[in-house]
Amino acid sequence: MAKHRALDGLFVALADPTRRAVIRRLGAGSASVGELAEPFPITLPSFVKHVRMLESTGLIRTRKSGRVRTCTLNRDRLLLVEGWLAEQRELWEQRTDRLEQFVTDQQEDQ
Amino acid sequence: MAKHRALDGLFVALADPTRRAVIRRLGAGSASVGELAEPFPITLPSFVKHVRMLESTGLIRTRKSGRVRTCTLNRDRLLLVEGWLAEQRELWEQRTDRLEQFVTDQQEDQ
């Protein structure tokens, strides 16, 4: 149940191009909120809302030192999303294996 | 841009436990809306809204035959989500490789 709620939040967080771009940028290394905000044609307060949302889902961690808040990617949360997708893939692949076996069995029976 | 919009919709569609459960169920094979709705303690009209949303993002396809609407998973759309995650993983891994190289270079310099 907790995992379900976590996945709900993670998928909502990823459903926005600005937040996905932040995740991508942080994949290359930590960055300050100011550095992260630079490429985006939105106000800093709007950008900070995206950062807070990413932080609330655990996708990023932030740490304040003086006036600078540094953001770091938390890969574990993306691994949770990857894990869900991998489970789905396993289900299809099992099904494909069963279908192949069925076709093979039919051919052998002929 | 079209890919961004597609990803936005896909992530929104996956941000719901009922819709994720439908995706999982359809991974095991096609099913009618009635069969899919059965395990859920919600009304059929509420369930049909979830089905329509999944269909609008292309995650599932539906086909009506007589009074029965059959749903099928469209794996290509989940592959788009997998692809985005794989891109992120590649970025971290490149970074980890660079960090390892840096540490190795430092050790060799000592």
Backbone of each chain as ProteinMPNN parsed JSONL, in Angstrom:
{"seq_chain_A": "MAKHRALDGLFVALADPTRRAVIRRLGAGSASVGELAEPFPITLPSFVKHVRMLESTGLIRTRKSGRVRTCTLNRDRLLLVEGWLAEQRELWEQRTDRLEQFVTDQQEDQ", "coords_chain_A": {"N_chain_A": [[0.842, -1.22, 0.0], [1.922, 1.219, 0.87], [3.884, 1.318, -1.027], [2.362, 1.551, -3.317], [1.268, 4.109, -2.923], [3.606, 5.586, -2.994], [4.418, 5.119, -5.649], [2.273, 6.349, -7.005], [2.775, 9.08, -6.387], [5.335, 9.382, -7.481], [4.925, 8.935, -10.233], [3.192, 11.08, -10.791], [4.952, 13.179, -10.274], [6.769, 12.831, -12.342], [5.305, 13.488, -14.519], [5.667, 15.879, -15.875], [7.295, 18.15, -18.0], [9.279, 20.02, -17.171], [10.03, 19.093, -14.635], [10.966, 16.568, -15.357], [13.153, 17.355, -16.881], [14.774, 18.456, -14.911], [15.393, 16.2, -13.385], [16.884, 14.823, -15.293], [19.04, 16.627, -15.674], [20.172, 16.523, -13.103], [21.063, 13.975, -13.104], [23.533, 14.138, -14.218], [24.974, 15.183, -12.19], [25.088, 16.921, -8.98], [23.408, 20.093, -8.404], [22.832, 23.623, -7.914], [19.737, 25.275, -6.949], [19.45, 27.653, -8.351], [21.196, 27.279, -10.578], [19.899, 25.115, -11.765], [17.463, 26.272, -12.432], [18.033, 28.079, -14.421], [17.858, 27.384, -17.364], [15.121, 27.514, -17.811], [12.14, 29.127, -18.949], [10.608, 30.305, -16.842], [9.325, 31.833, -13.8], [11.388, 32.207, -10.831], [10.022, 31.53, -8.367], [7.979, 29.816, -9.395], [9.539, 27.801, -10.433], [10.732, 26.862, -8.113], [8.594, 25.619, -6.905], [8.345, 23.291, -8.439], [10.753, 22.066, -7.722], [10.292, 21.639, -5.007], [8.216, 19.819, -5.159], [9.441, 17.632, -6.37], [11.204, 17.061, -4.328], [9.45, 16.361, -2.269], [8.495, 13.902, -3.095], [10.707, 12.424, -2.84], [12.376, 12.105, -4.982], [14.427, 13.859, -5.408], [17.031, 15.187, -3.291], [17.601, 17.936, -1.101], [19.912, 20.396, 0.099], [20.785, 23.002, 2.229], [23.219, 25.486, 2.159], [24.437, 28.201, 3.547], [23.32, 30.713, 1.465], [22.72, 29.14, -0.617], [20.93, 26.515, -2.113], [21.454, 23.181, -2.622], [20.781, 20.605, -4.955], [20.294, 17.102, -5.243], [20.143, 14.082, -7.058], [18.054, 11.352, -6.169], [18.562, 8.27, -6.748], [17.332, 5.91, -5.98], [14.566, 6.272, -5.934], [13.863, 6.493, -8.603], [14.552, 3.973, -9.309], [12.516, 2.535, -8.168], [10.394, 3.091, -9.862], [11.448, 2.025, -12.228], [11.497, -0.615, -11.388], [8.771, -1.245, -11.208], [8.059, -1.115, -13.914], [9.7, -3.153, -14.878], [8.511, -5.373, -13.703], [6.116, -5.457, -15.129], [7.063, -5.989, -17.674], [8.098, -8.517, -17.268], [5.757, -9.979, -16.897], [4.559, -9.797, -19.501], [6.479, -11.107, -20.927], [6.498, -13.676, -19.876], [4.007, -14.398, -20.765], [4.342, -14.313, -23.535], [6.196, -16.369, -23.784], [4.569, -18.528, -23.023], [2.702, -18.466, -25.093], [4.343, -19.04, -27.269], [5.136, -21.621, -26.602], [2.685, -22.884, -26.781], [2.135, -22.67, -29.532], [4.283, -24.169, -30.54], [3.651, -26.68, -29.408], [1.249, -27.203, -30.75], [2.153, -27.432, -33.367], [3.746, -29.681, -33.15], [1.83, -31.582, -32.62], [0.616, -31.9, -35.05]], "CA_chain_A": [[0.0, 0.0, 0.0], [2.85, 2.356, 0.924], [4.576, 1.333, -2.315], [1.393, 2.108, -4.264], [1.189, 5.565, -2.747], [4.883, 6.132, -3.468], [4.387, 5.102, -7.119], [1.349, 7.416, -7.43], [3.482, 10.364, -6.291], [6.471, 9.405, -8.409], [4.428, 9.112, -11.604], [2.711, 12.473, -10.908], [6.137, 14.054, -10.334], [7.438, 12.663, -13.641], [4.356, 13.863, -15.581], [5.864, 17.295, -16.192], [8.574, 18.247, -18.727], [10.284, 20.759, -16.385], [10.543, 18.197, -13.58], [11.795, 15.526, -16.0], [14.432, 17.965, -17.291], [15.571, 18.607, -13.685], [15.885, 14.847, -13.087], [17.926, 14.541, -16.297], [20.202, 17.465, -15.362], [20.802, 16.049, -11.861], [21.73, 12.717, -13.435], [24.927, 14.463, -14.55], [25.644, 15.673, -10.986], [24.33, 17.867, -8.156], [23.396, 21.484, -8.878], [22.046, 24.525, -7.065], [18.417, 25.61, -7.501], [19.689, 28.722, -9.335], [21.754, 26.669, -11.799], [18.86, 24.278, -12.363], [16.36, 27.109, -12.936], [18.509, 28.934, -15.519], [17.359, 27.167, -18.739], [13.662, 27.495, -17.936], [11.524, 30.448, -19.095], [9.559, 30.502, -15.824], [9.835, 32.606, -12.657], [12.049, 31.364, -9.837], [9.044, 30.889, -7.463], [7.326, 28.686, -10.082], [10.518, 26.725, -10.534], [10.931, 26.311, -6.763], [7.465, 24.691, -6.651], [8.713, 22.006, -9.047], [11.821, 21.486, -6.888], [9.666, 21.15, -3.754], [7.435, 18.624, -5.439], [10.409, 16.538, -6.566], [11.758, 16.737, -3.012], [8.416, 15.711, -1.452], [8.37, 12.498, -3.524], [11.988, 11.767, -2.581], [13.173, 11.95, -6.215], [15.669, 14.616, -5.191], [17.292, 15.67, -1.936], [18.207, 19.272, -1.16], [20.674, 20.758, 1.295], [21.056, 24.433, 2.156], [24.483, 25.909, 2.749], [24.387, 29.658, 3.377], [22.15, 31.112, 0.669], [22.608, 28.241, -1.778], [20.325, 25.191, -1.893], [21.976, 22.24, -3.615], [19.885, 19.462, -5.203], [20.952, 15.853, -5.638], [19.188, 13.056, -7.479], [17.967, 10.149, -5.341], [18.3, 7.246, -7.769], [16.473, 4.841, -5.449], [13.163, 6.487, -6.278], [13.692, 6.128, -10.02], [14.644, 2.505, -9.369], [11.184, 2.028, -7.82], [9.619, 3.189, -11.109], [12.038, 1.002, -13.105], [11.073, -1.91, -10.861], [7.382, -1.48, -11.602], [8.062, -1.415, -15.357], [10.331, -4.466, -15.075], [7.488, -6.372, -13.343], [5.151, -5.56, -16.239], [7.754, -6.644, -18.782], [8.197, -9.941, -16.922], [4.436, -10.565, -17.156], [4.357, -9.98, -20.954], [7.433, -12.087, -21.468], [5.964, -14.99, -19.481], [2.867, -14.679, -21.637], [4.886, -14.609, -24.856], [6.779, -17.713, -23.678], [3.463, -19.496, -23.016], [2.121, -18.487, -26.447], [5.299, -19.754, -28.139], [5.05, -23.031, -26.238], [1.406, -23.357, -27.312], [2.293, -22.805, -30.986], [5.184, -25.311, -30.738], [2.897, -27.9, -29.085], [0.273, -27.406, -31.824], [2.883, -27.89, -34.546], [4.203, -31.054, -32.891], [0.653, -32.456, -32.641], [0.102, -32.058, -36.425]], "C_chain_A": [[0.865, 1.254, 0.0], [3.565, 2.49, -0.422], [3.66, 1.926, -3.398], [1.338, 3.617, -4.175], [2.463, 6.223, -3.26], [4.88, 6.198, -4.994], [3.447, 6.174, -7.658], [2.09, 8.753, -7.488], [4.614, 10.479, -7.293], [5.998, 9.642, -9.841], [3.874, 10.535, -11.801], [3.917, 13.407, -11.077], [6.788, 14.003, -11.713], [6.563, 13.134, -14.818], [4.481, 15.335, -15.97], [7.236, 17.466, -16.838], [9.661, 18.998, -17.954], [10.888, 19.837, -15.33], [11.381, 17.075, -14.193], [13.151, 16.087, -16.416], [15.344, 18.143, -16.067], [16.196, 17.255, -13.315], [17.061, 14.519, -14.007], [19.197, 15.321, -15.955], [20.939, 16.932, -14.128], [21.461, 14.675, -12.052], [23.207, 12.928, -13.733], [25.68, 14.992, -13.334], [24.797, 16.707, -10.265], [24.424, 19.284, -8.722], [22.563, 22.324, -7.921], [20.705, 24.806, -7.744], [18.576, 26.681, -8.593], [20.206, 28.174, -10.66], [20.686, 25.867, -12.538], [17.798, 25.13, -13.062], [16.724, 27.815, -14.234], [17.893, 28.646, -16.896], [15.858, 27.365, -18.918], [13.055, 28.895, -17.993], [10.365, 30.637, -18.119], [10.178, 31.262, -14.657], [10.482, 31.654, -11.654], [11.035, 30.748, -8.861], [8.315, 29.7, -8.108], [8.276, 27.509, -10.154], [10.699, 26.035, -9.181], [9.796, 25.345, -6.404], [7.766, 23.304, -7.236], [9.766, 21.286, -8.191], [11.216, 20.894, -5.61], [8.885, 19.87, -4.004], [8.357, 17.423, -5.637], [10.966, 16.095, -5.217], [10.729, 15.961, -2.173], [8.23, 14.239, -1.842], [9.663, 11.72, -3.256], [12.851, 11.6, -3.828], [14.47, 12.744, -6.156], [15.803, 14.932, -3.707], [17.896, 17.058, -2.07], [18.879, 19.564, 0.177], [21.044, 22.233, 1.16], [22.384, 24.729, 2.83], [24.578, 27.406, 2.488], [23.143, 30.01, 2.588], [21.896, 30.159, -0.494], [21.985, 26.904, -1.389], [20.767, 24.262, -3.02], [21.062, 21.026, -3.717], [20.688, 18.267, -5.706], [19.87, 14.852, -6.022], [19.227, 11.882, -6.5], [17.554, 8.986, -6.252], [17.347, 6.157, -7.297], [15.015, 5.008, -5.866], [12.904, 6.169, -7.747], [13.772, 4.613, -10.177], [13.299, 1.86, -9.026], [10.293, 2.025, -9.076], [10.124, 2.134, -12.101], [11.558, -0.387, -12.688], [9.646, -2.239, -11.277], [7.32, -1.855, -13.084], [8.652, -2.797, -15.632], [9.337, -5.589, -14.737], [6.502, -6.572, -14.493], [5.782, -6.331, -17.398], [7.84, -8.158, -18.539], [6.864, -10.655, -17.231], [4.21, -10.804, -18.646], [5.23, -11.095, -21.436], [7.016, -13.507, -21.104], [4.845, -15.381, -20.434], [3.354, -15.065, -23.034], [5.482, -16.006, -24.869], [5.678, -18.779, -23.748], [2.85, -19.62, -24.413], [3.023, -19.267, -27.393], [5.226, -21.256, -27.894], [3.79, -23.649, -26.835], [1.522, -23.616, -28.817], [3.169, -24.021, -31.29], [4.435, -26.628, -30.503], [1.914, -28.24, -30.211], [0.962, -27.994, -33.049], [3.318, -29.34, -34.377], [3.044, -32.05, -32.976], [0.199, -32.764, -34.075], [0.778, -33.217, -37.15]], "O_chain_A": [[0.613, 2.209, -0.734], [3.822, 3.595, -0.901], [4.098, 2.683, -4.265], [1.357, 4.321, -5.185], [2.415, 7.283, -3.883], [5.287, 7.205, -5.574], [3.764, 6.838, -8.645], [2.044, 9.463, -8.493], [4.831, 11.537, -7.884], [6.583, 10.44, -10.573], [4.067, 11.128, -12.862], [3.903, 14.308, -11.916], [7.298, 15.013, -12.199], [7.017, 13.174, -15.961], [3.492, 15.96, -16.354], [8.235, 16.989, -16.301], [10.839, 18.657, -18.064], [12.105, 19.8, -15.151], [12.392, 16.673, -13.617], [14.171, 15.404, -16.323], [16.561, 17.995, -16.182], [17.377, 17.179, -12.975], [18.091, 14.009, -13.567], [20.292, 14.76, -15.943], [22.169, 16.891, -14.102], [22.31, 14.269, -11.258], [24.03, 12.034, -13.533], [26.886, 15.231, -13.413], [23.896, 17.303, -10.856], [25.378, 19.632, -9.418], [21.701, 21.808, -7.21], [20.551, 24.605, -8.949], [17.915, 26.619, -9.63], [19.725, 28.55, -11.729], [20.578, 25.927, -13.763], [17.298, 24.772, -14.129], [15.854, 28.117, -15.051], [17.44, 29.584, -17.551], [15.368, 27.385, -20.047], [13.406, 29.756, -17.187], [9.279, 31.069, -18.506], [11.4, 31.332, -14.532], [10.176, 30.462, -11.621], [11.152, 29.565, -8.543], [8.063, 28.694, -7.444], [7.875, 26.361, -9.962], [10.805, 24.812, -9.096], [10.012, 24.369, -5.684], [7.48, 22.28, -6.615], [9.687, 20.079, -7.964], [11.579, 19.796, -5.189], [8.886, 18.955, -3.18], [8.087, 16.333, -5.133], [11.176, 14.904, -4.986], [11.084, 15.025, -1.458], [7.849, 13.421, -1.004], [9.705, 10.502, -3.427], [13.936, 11.023, -3.755], [15.475, 12.37, -6.76], [14.819, 14.942, -2.967], [18.617, 17.337, -3.028], [18.48, 19.06, 1.226], [21.548, 22.666, 0.123], [22.639, 24.273, 3.945], [24.776, 27.834, 1.35], [22.033, 29.654, 2.984], [20.959, 30.355, -1.267], [22.445, 26.241, -0.459], [20.502, 24.507, -4.197], [20.621, 20.482, -2.705], [21.63, 18.41, -6.485], [18.816, 14.784, -5.389], [20.299, 11.469, -6.056], [16.37, 8.751, -6.493], [16.64, 5.55, -8.1], [14.314, 4.029, -6.118], [11.85, 5.639, -8.096], [13.142, 4.038, -11.064], [12.976, 0.781, -9.521], [9.54, 1.081, -9.314], [9.331, 1.437, -12.735], [11.252, -1.228, -13.533], [9.345, -3.372, -11.654], [6.619, -2.792, -13.466], [8.172, -3.524, -16.502], [9.321, -6.628, -15.397], [6.104, -7.696, -14.799], [5.155, -7.191, -18.016], [7.682, -8.963, -19.456], [6.845, -11.771, -17.75], [3.731, -11.869, -19.036], [4.815, -11.93, -22.24], [7.157, -14.43, -21.907], [4.741, -16.532, -20.857], [2.853, -16.012, -23.64], [5.308, -16.752, -25.833], [5.821, -19.792, -24.432], [2.521, -20.717, -24.865], [2.548, -20.053, -28.213], [5.25, -22.058, -28.827], [3.808, -24.776, -27.328], [1.068, -24.646, -29.316], [2.853, -24.812, -32.179], [4.559, -27.57, -31.285], [1.759, -29.403, -30.582], [0.452, -28.915, -33.688], [3.27, -30.13, -35.32], [3.234, -33.207, -33.352], [-0.504, -33.747, -34.309], [0.464, -33.486, -38.309]]}, "seq_chain_B": "MAKHRALDGLFVALADPTRRAVIRRLGAGSASVGELAEPFPITLPSFVKHVRMLESTGLIRTRKSGRVRTCTLNRDRLLLVEGWLAEQRELWEQRTDRLEQFVTDQQEDQ", "coords_chain_B": {"N_chain_B": [[8.929, 17.44, -28.933], [6.339, 16.419, -29.245], [6.868, 13.956, -28.179], [7.43, 14.668, -25.562], [4.887, 15.562, -24.735], [3.496, 13.18, -24.994], [4.81, 11.634, -23.054], [4.11, 13.097, -20.746], [1.327, 12.553, -20.599], [1.382, 9.765, -20.373], [2.719, 9.325, -17.933], [0.897, 10.572, -16.194], [-1.281, 8.862, -16.563], [-0.283, 6.533, -15.434], [-0.159, 7.167, -12.813], [-1.98, 6.152, -10.966], [-3.427, 3.711, -8.907], [-5.493, 1.917, -9.707], [-5.465, 2.103, -12.501], [-2.846, 1.23, -12.961], [-3.102, -1.377, -12.094], [-4.819, -2.39, -14.029], [-3.195, -2.276, -16.294], [-1.279, -4.133, -15.519], [-2.863, -6.465, -15.354], [-3.626, -6.711, -18.024], [-1.235, -7.314, -19.126], [-1.05, -10.008, -18.896], [-2.723, -10.854, -20.852], [-5.418, -10.117, -23.187], [-8.6, -8.672, -22.15], [-12.099, -8.336, -21.282], [-13.937, -5.265, -20.595], [-15.718, -5.683, -18.488], [-14.651, -7.99, -17.201], [-12.202, -6.909, -16.42], [-13.043, -4.946, -14.644], [-14.094, -6.286, -12.494], [-12.434, -6.983, -10.035], [-12.407, -4.549, -8.68], [-13.526, -2.268, -6.185], [-15.322, -0.265, -7.17], [-17.757, 1.749, -8.981], [-19.093, 0.694, -12.183], [-19.284, 2.819, -14.149], [-17.31, 4.591, -13.087], [-15.078, 2.996, -13.323], [-14.963, 2.699, -16.078], [-14.167, 5.237, -16.834], [-11.469, 5.214, -16.142], [-10.571, 3.287, -17.951], [-11.072, 4.624, -20.356], [-9.283, 6.726, -20.111], [-6.823, 5.405, -20.123], [-6.97, 4.443, -22.701], [-6.975, 6.815, -24.175], [-4.363, 7.705, -23.896], [-3.097, 5.854, -25.324], [-2.08, 3.634, -24.071], [-3.619, 1.379, -23.823], [-5.595, -0.54, -26.142], [-8.928, -0.659, -27.411], [-11.662, -2.723, -28.471], [-14.822, -3.122, -29.833], [-17.181, -5.711, -29.778], [-20.21, -6.707, -30.561], [-21.873, -6.553, -27.55], [-19.703, -6.479, -25.999], [-16.704, -4.994, -24.909], [-13.413, -5.317, -25.667], [-10.205, -5.16, -24.197], [-6.792, -4.425, -24.887], [-3.344, -4.538, -24.173], [-1.04, -2.018, -25.131], [2.052, -2.37, -25.745], [4.049, -0.736, -26.775], [3.728, 1.85, -25.793], [4.405, 1.653, -23.106], [7.015, 1.037, -23.506], [8.008, 3.457, -24.312], [8.054, 4.867, -21.915], [9.836, 3.235, -20.498], [12.04, 3.715, -22.097], [12.616, 6.4, -21.565], [13.394, 6.221, -18.872], [15.625, 4.569, -19.199], [17.34, 6.28, -20.551], [17.922, 8.095, -18.517], [19.263, 6.471, -16.729], [21.493, 5.867, -18.245], [22.767, 8.337, -18.253], [23.467, 8.627, -15.481], [25.168, 6.504, -15.266], [27.229, 7.071, -17.02], [28.234, 9.228, -15.624], [29.062, 8.009, -13.242], [31.062, 6.39, -14.292], [32.866, 8.393, -15.103], [33.516, 9.492, -12.625], [34.758, 7.31, -11.416], [36.958, 7.036, -13.09], [38.241, 9.43, -12.526], [38.939, 9.056, -9.811], [40.678, 6.878, -10.101], [42.679, 8.084, -11.691], [43.637, 9.972, -9.889], [44.705, 8.329, -7.924], [46.731, 7.118, -9.348], [48.376, 9.276, -9.788], [49.494, 9.705, -7.369]], "CA_chain_B": [[7.795, 18.103, -28.239], [5.251, 15.438, -29.238], [7.282, 12.911, -27.255], [7.23, 15.228, -24.226], [3.453, 15.54, -24.411], [3.126, 11.776, -24.817], [5.312, 11.201, -21.743], [3.264, 13.737, -19.725], [0.08, 11.791, -20.508], [1.657, 8.398, -19.921], [3.011, 9.354, -16.5], [-0.37, 10.855, -15.487], [-2.094, 7.641, -16.624], [0.295, 5.515, -14.545], [-0.154, 7.681, -11.433], [-3.212, 5.724, -10.306], [-3.302, 2.272, -8.658], [-6.46, 1.144, -10.509], [-4.97, 2.044, -13.89], [-1.66, 0.37, -13.0], [-3.564, -2.769, -11.962], [-5.371, -2.778, -15.336], [-2.017, -2.51, -17.154], [-0.694, -5.403, -15.066], [-3.766, -7.547, -15.747], [-3.604, -6.877, -19.484], [0.058, -7.923, -19.448], [-1.261, -11.457, -18.955], [-3.589, -11.157, -21.987], [-6.579, -9.236, -23.377], [-9.753, -8.949, -21.281], [-13.228, -7.414, -21.498], [-14.061, -4.228, -19.561], [-16.39, -6.323, -17.352], [-13.669, -8.835, -16.494], [-11.193, -6.039, -15.798], [-13.651, -4.153, -13.569], [-14.538, -7.164, -11.401], [-11.776, -6.925, -8.718], [-12.333, -3.201, -8.1], [-14.724, -1.859, -5.441], [-15.839, 1.012, -7.675], [-18.859, 1.542, -9.926], [-18.645, 0.469, -13.56], [-18.971, 4.089, -14.842], [-16.01, 5.108, -12.619], [-14.03, 2.154, -13.891], [-14.887, 2.989, -17.524], [-13.367, 6.466, -16.987], [-10.055, 4.804, -16.121], [-10.306, 2.603, -19.229], [-11.012, 5.658, -21.415], [-8.047, 7.498, -19.973], [-5.739, 4.544, -20.612], [-7.095, 4.367, -24.17], [-6.627, 8.119, -24.769], [-2.899, 7.829, -23.91], [-2.571, 4.797, -26.186], [-1.538, 2.506, -23.295], [-4.418, 0.215, -24.184], [-6.499, -0.403, -27.288], [-10.167, -1.383, -27.133], [-12.409, -3.099, -29.666], [-16.148, -3.559, -29.408], [-17.789, -6.763, -30.588], [-21.527, -6.867, -29.947], [-21.974, -5.732, -26.334], [-18.471, -6.645, -25.206], [-15.534, -4.22, -25.327], [-12.197, -6.027, -25.256], [-9.042, -4.273, -24.038], [-5.487, -5.045, -25.148], [-2.223, -3.676, -23.803], [-0.173, -1.557, -26.217], [3.361, -2.342, -25.069], [4.897, 0.354, -27.298], [3.641, 3.046, -24.955], [5.214, 1.409, -21.905], [8.415, 1.082, -23.948], [8.382, 4.877, -24.331], [8.388, 5.195, -20.519], [11.085, 2.503, -20.238], [13.103, 4.413, -22.835], [12.985, 7.615, -20.819], [14.152, 5.786, -17.685], [16.919, 4.042, -19.65], [18.171, 7.457, -20.842], [18.393, 8.663, -17.24], [20.228, 5.525, -16.184], [22.721, 6.027, -19.024], [23.418, 9.562, -17.769], [24.124, 8.388, -14.172], [26.254, 5.533, -15.407], [28.345, 7.824, -17.606], [28.794, 10.052, -14.559], [29.765, 7.107, -12.335], [32.3, 6.02, -15.002], [33.79, 9.533, -15.045], [33.988, 9.608, -11.234], [35.71, 6.21, -11.175], [38.18, 7.38, -13.83], [38.868, 10.519, -11.772], [39.556, 8.458, -8.616], [41.815, 6.069, -10.59], [43.732, 9.025, -12.114], [44.2, 10.589, -8.664], [45.524, 7.302, -7.246], [47.941, 6.899, -10.164], [49.228, 10.465, -9.667], [50.115, 9.788, -6.03]], "C_chain_B": [[6.623, 17.129, -28.124], [5.577, 14.33, -28.244], [7.098, 13.373, -25.805], [5.766, 15.132, -23.808], [2.997, 14.11, -24.178], [3.577, 11.29, -23.441], [4.486, 11.811, -20.614], [2.017, 12.881, -19.499], [0.294, 10.392, -19.955], [1.915, 8.377, -18.415], [1.745, 9.662, -15.687], [-1.216, 9.567, -15.436], [-1.593, 6.593, -15.635], [0.26, 5.923, -13.071], [-1.412, 7.285, -10.668], [-3.176, 4.203, -10.129], [-4.277, 1.414, -9.463], [-5.936, 0.995, -11.934], [-3.719, 1.171, -13.975], [-2.063, -1.102, -12.91], [-4.144, -3.276, -13.279], [-4.227, -3.114, -16.301], [-1.413, -3.88, -16.828], [-1.543, -6.579, -15.54], [-3.687, -7.804, -17.251], [-2.252, -7.411, -19.969], [-0.06, -9.431, -19.6], [-2.174, -11.854, -20.115], [-4.803, -10.226, -22.029], [-7.736, -9.634, -22.456], [-10.855, -7.947, -21.594], [-13.253, -6.397, -20.358], [-14.706, -4.832, -18.308], [-15.44, -7.173, -16.523], [-12.653, -7.976, -15.749], [-11.757, -5.344, -14.566], [-13.889, -4.972, -12.304], [-13.798, -6.996, -10.063], [-11.884, -5.581, -8.007], [-13.632, -2.787, -7.403], [-15.22, -0.482, -5.858], [-16.94, 0.718, -8.677], [-18.303, 1.342, -11.335], [-18.378, 1.787, -14.287], [-17.621, 4.689, -14.397], [-14.878, 4.311, -13.244], [-13.83, 2.481, -15.383], [-14.089, 4.278, -17.771], [-11.878, 6.136, -17.004], [-9.666, 4.15, -17.46], [-10.162, 3.633, -20.352], [-9.726, 6.449, -21.333], [-6.85, 6.69, -20.485], [-5.756, 4.481, -22.14], [-6.641, 5.679, -24.812], [-5.108, 8.317, -24.819], [-2.268, 6.776, -24.829], [-2.011, 3.608, -25.419], [-2.326, 1.226, -23.532], [-5.211, 0.521, -25.453], [-7.769, -1.158, -26.934], [-10.9, -1.63, -28.458], [-13.751, -3.632, -29.208], [-16.667, -4.621, -30.36], [-19.107, -7.1, -29.915], [-21.579, -5.972, -28.716], [-20.694, -5.762, -25.507], [-17.333, -5.798, -25.773], [-14.293, -4.9, -24.769], [-11.004, -5.069, -25.25], [-7.752, -5.067, -24.227], [-4.402, -4.048, -24.769], [-1.442, -3.289, -25.059], [1.234, -1.338, -25.632], [4.246, -1.185, -25.523], [4.89, 1.58, -26.391], [4.42, 2.857, -23.659], [6.692, 1.433, -22.271], [8.921, 2.518, -24.022], [8.806, 5.319, -22.922], [9.703, 4.507, -20.132], [12.263, 3.225, -20.879], [13.567, 5.659, -22.099], [13.83, 7.242, -19.603], [15.536, 5.276, -18.072], [17.878, 5.192, -19.974], [18.754, 8.044, -19.557], [19.486, 7.78, -16.665], [21.582, 5.676, -16.917], [23.499, 7.26, -18.54], [24.144, 9.325, -16.444], [25.327, 7.511, -14.378], [27.479, 6.184, -16.046], [29.043, 8.624, -16.52], [29.614, 9.18, -13.6], [31.083, 6.675, -12.969], [33.329, 7.145, -14.893], [34.371, 9.676, -13.649], [35.028, 8.537, -10.937], [37.042, 6.509, -11.854], [38.967, 8.445, -13.067], [39.605, 9.954, -10.554], [40.796, 7.661, -9.014], [43.005, 6.98, -10.961], [44.428, 9.625, -10.902], [45.136, 9.594, -7.985], [46.832, 7.088, -8.011], [48.927, 8.058, -10.031], [49.998, 10.48, -8.343], [51.441, 9.025, -5.959]], "O_chain_B": [[5.994, 17.014, -27.073], [4.693, 13.822, -27.554], [6.677, 12.605, -24.94], [5.438, 14.693, -22.706], [2.204, 13.848, -23.274], [2.823, 10.616, -22.74], [4.188, 11.132, -19.631], [1.69, 12.527, -18.366], [-0.51, 9.894, -19.167], [1.395, 7.517, -17.704], [1.54, 9.087, -14.618], [-1.789, 9.23, -14.4], [-2.388, 5.848, -15.062], [0.603, 5.133, -12.191], [-1.859, 8.034, -9.799], [-2.922, 3.478, -11.091], [-3.932, 0.302, -9.863], [-5.959, -0.096, -12.504], [-3.542, 0.446, -14.954], [-1.462, -1.964, -13.551], [-3.987, -4.449, -13.616], [-4.285, -4.106, -17.027], [-1.086, -4.667, -17.716], [-1.019, -7.564, -16.06], [-3.681, -8.951, -17.699], [-2.142, -7.903, -21.092], [0.712, -10.06, -20.324], [-2.388, -13.043, -20.351], [-5.167, -9.623, -21.02], [-7.838, -10.786, -22.035], [-10.595, -6.856, -22.1], [-12.673, -6.624, -19.296], [-14.288, -4.528, -17.191], [-15.424, -7.088, -15.295], [-12.289, -8.264, -14.609], [-11.058, -5.166, -13.568], [-13.89, -4.44, -11.193], [-14.459, -6.876, -9.032], [-11.495, -5.473, -6.844], [-14.715, -2.939, -7.968], [-15.505, 0.367, -5.013], [-17.061, -0.404, -9.169], [-17.188, 1.765, -11.641], [-17.365, 1.901, -14.977], [-16.88, 5.228, -15.219], [-13.855, 4.867, -13.644], [-12.706, 2.535, -15.88], [-13.413, 4.402, -18.792], [-11.118, 6.707, -17.785], [-8.601, 4.414, -18.018], [-9.263, 3.538, -21.188], [-9.141, 6.805, -22.356], [-5.982, 7.215, -21.184], [-4.71, 4.468, -22.788], [-6.0, 5.669, -25.864], [-4.614, 9.025, -25.696], [-1.064, 6.802, -25.082], [-1.514, 2.663, -26.032], [-1.78, 0.126, -23.453], [-5.462, 1.678, -25.788], [-7.717, -2.175, -26.243], [-10.778, -0.866, -29.416], [-13.827, -4.478, -28.317], [-16.609, -4.467, -31.58], [-19.133, -7.698, -28.84], [-21.355, -4.766, -28.818], [-20.614, -5.145, -24.445], [-17.031, -5.87, -26.964], [-14.139, -5.041, -23.556], [-10.82, -4.276, -26.173], [-7.634, -6.212, -23.792], [-4.535, -2.851, -25.019], [-1.21, -4.119, -25.938], [1.55, -0.272, -25.103], [5.088, -0.705, -24.764], [5.904, 2.26, -26.235], [5.032, 3.804, -23.165], [7.531, 1.805, -21.45], [10.108, 2.776, -23.821], [9.784, 6.048, -22.757], [10.574, 5.121, -19.516], [13.338, 3.335, -20.29], [14.763, 5.938, -22.019], [14.855, 7.869, -19.335], [16.51, 5.52, -17.36], [19.077, 5.1, -19.71], [19.919, 8.438, -19.511], [20.504, 8.268, -16.175], [22.65, 5.622, -16.306], [24.725, 7.23, -18.432], [25.286, 9.753, -16.275], [26.376, 7.716, -13.767], [28.616, 5.896, -15.672], [30.271, 8.701, -16.482], [30.715, 9.555, -13.194], [32.105, 6.596, -12.287], [34.506, 6.899, -14.628], [35.562, 9.945, -13.488], [36.045, 8.802, -10.296], [38.11, 6.276, -11.289], [40.192, 8.378, -12.97], [40.75, 10.32, -10.291], [41.834, 7.747, -8.359], [44.153, 6.707, -10.611], [45.65, 9.772, -10.883], [46.22, 9.959, -7.529], [47.893, 6.903, -7.416], [50.139, 7.874, -10.142], [51.011, 11.167, -8.206], [52.082, 8.999, -4.909]]}, "name": "protein", "num_of_chains": 2, "seq": "MAKHRALDGLFVALADPTRRAVIRRLGAGSASVGELAEPFPITLPSFVKHVRMLESTGLIRTRKSGRVRTCTLNRDRLLLVEGWLAEQRELWEQRTDRLEQFVTDQQEDQMAKHRALDGLFVALADPTRRAVIRRLGAGSASVGELAEPFPITLPSFVKHVRMLESTGLIRTRKSGRVRTCTLNRDRLLLVEGWLAEQRELWEQRTDRLEQFVTDQQEDQ"}
